[in-house]
Amino acid sequence: MYKKKLFNRLSCVTLSVVTIASLSSCRSNTESAANEEVKDTAAIACPAATYTIEESMQDSFALLAPSKKSSMSLIEALANRRTVRSFAETALSDQQISDLLWCACGVNREDGKLTAPTACNAQEIDVYLFTPKAIYFYQKASHSLKLFKEGDFREKAGNQAFFRTAPIAIALVGDFDKMGRFDEEGKQFYSATDVGYVSQDIYLYCAAAGLATVACGNIDRPAITELLGLTNAKPLLSHPVGIEQ
Ligand SMILES: Cc1cc2nc3c(=O)[nH]c(=O)nc-3n(C[C@H](O)[C@H](O)[C@H](O)COP(=O)(O)O)c2cc1C
């Protein structure tokens, strides 16, 4: 149904680098998904794709290489950053979605570390992409998406009406299985802290790319926990993303 051209996987690995400061430049929910990420990485190739992420229902596919240029400086993006709660239904481009996920917490160095810092480099913030067709799990290491669940569940990502109109939503989940070195209080504190960096990365990318978003703590955590089949993980924040209406 959707054609994609596969590049050599090596080119995906070499994408890496560049921080949000230069706003441009690749690397996973539950324990099972995290494990799947590791297994899937070898099978995923980098693309020059013609598919449309929002319409796709492929089991897994690589995202586009992150853009490495922005017409806006970090300081300008900070000057423009703001919360927007009104979204057109207009779809985002594959490049915008790829850049958004990479900026949120993609791999930006050869050692596998991320655009967003995490306490003890736990990398516990999992990213779920809700599209009109499906929920995907962002596999950081391979900068790719893995189909999690078919169907339009965008309005379940948050409690406010704009989740029904924004073309995509992102759910940020703290995976406590990746925080074994912390006690219970530490897991709660550091996951809540770490998600703030990811959220700010999303805000700054959106500001630089002319997109709209709002961090939402007003979410139905039990419902998202059930929807995503989380066992030892906590939904923290959700972000609808789209074009301001
Ligand atoms: C952790 C956090 C949770 C938030 N939760 C919500 C929310 O559930 N719903 C909402 O409409 N806005 C939410 N916001 C957005 C704030 O209301 C907004 O950031 C604040 O009014 C300041 O506006 P600004 O982002 O434009 O500077 C949240 C912001 C943060 C940082």
Ligand as a Chemical Component Dictionary entry (heavy atoms), coordinates in Angstrom:
data_LIG
# 
_chem_comp.id                   LIG 
_chem_comp.type                 NON-POLYMER 
_chem_comp.pdbx_formal_charge   0 
_chem_comp.three_letter_code    LIG 
# 
loop_
_chem_comp_atom.comp_id 
_chem_comp_atom.atom_id 
_chem_comp_atom.alt_atom_id 
_chem_comp_atom.type_symbol 
_chem_comp_atom.charge 
_chem_comp_atom.model_Cartn_x 
_chem_comp_atom.model_Cartn_y 
_chem_comp_atom.model_Cartn_z 
_chem_comp_atom.pdbx_ordinal 
LIG C1  C1  C 0 3.894  20.147 33.519 1  
LIG C2  C2  C 0 2.849  20.941 32.765 2  
LIG C3  C3  C 0 1.554  20.472 32.703 3  
LIG C4  C4  C 0 0.599  21.187 31.979 4  
LIG N1  N1  N 0 -0.642 20.664 31.838 5  
LIG C5  C5  C 0 -1.563 21.303 31.084 6  
LIG C6  C6  C 0 -2.833 20.699 30.831 7  
LIG O1  O1  O 0 -3.146 19.596 31.299 8  
LIG N2  N2  N 0 -3.685 21.378 30.042 9  
LIG C7  C7  C 0 -3.379 22.595 29.478 10 
LIG O2  O2  O 0 -4.214 23.136 28.775 11 
LIG N3  N3  N 0 -2.169 23.172 29.676 12 
LIG C8  C8  C 0 -1.257 22.552 30.429 13 
LIG N4  N4  N 0 -0.008 23.093 30.608 14 
LIG C9  C9  C 0 0.347  24.340 29.926 15 
LIG C10 C10 C 0 0.433  25.530 30.914 16 
LIG O3  O3  O 0 -0.861 25.929 31.301 17 
LIG C11 C11 C 0 1.195  26.658 30.244 18 
LIG O4  O4  O 0 2.530  26.246 30.034 19 
LIG C12 C12 C 0 1.177  27.911 31.084 20 
LIG O5  O5  O 0 -0.098 28.490 31.090 21 
LIG C13 C13 C 0 2.167  28.954 30.608 22 
LIG O6  O6  O 0 1.918  29.264 29.242 23 
LIG P1  P1  P 0 3.090  29.160 28.169 24 
LIG O7  O7  O 0 3.453  27.678 28.011 25 
LIG O8  O8  O 0 2.511  29.722 26.901 26 
LIG O9  O9  O 0 4.238  29.920 28.678 27 
LIG C14 C14 C 0 0.946  22.401 31.342 28 
LIG C15 C15 C 0 2.252  22.874 31.438 29 
LIG C16 C16 C 0 3.194  22.150 32.119 30 
LIG C17 C17 C 0 4.610  22.650 32.167 31 
# 
loop_
_chem_comp_bond.comp_id 
_chem_comp_bond.atom_id_1 
_chem_comp_bond.atom_id_2 
_chem_comp_bond.value_order 
_chem_comp_bond.pdbx_ordinal 
LIG C1  C2  SING 1  
LIG C2  C3  SING 2  
LIG C2  C16 DOUB 3  
LIG C3  C4  DOUB 4  
LIG C4  N1  SING 5  
LIG C4  C14 SING 6  
LIG N1  C5  DOUB 7  
LIG C5  C6  SING 8  
LIG C5  C8  SING 9  
LIG C6  O1  DOUB 10 
LIG C6  N2  SING 11 
LIG N2  C7  SING 12 
LIG C7  O2  DOUB 13 
LIG C7  N3  SING 14 
LIG N3  C8  DOUB 15 
LIG C8  N4  SING 16 
LIG N4  C9  SING 17 
LIG N4  C14 SING 18 
LIG C9  C10 SING 19 
LIG C10 O3  SING 20 
LIG C10 C11 SING 21 
LIG C11 O4  SING 22 
LIG C11 C12 SING 23 
LIG C12 O5  SING 24 
LIG C12 C13 SING 25 
LIG C13 O6  SING 26 
LIG O6  P1  SING 27 
LIG P1  O7  DOUB 28 
LIG P1  O8  SING 29 
LIG P1  O9  SING 30 
LIG C14 C15 DOUB 31 
LIG C15 C16 SING 32 
LIG C16 C17 SING 33 
# 
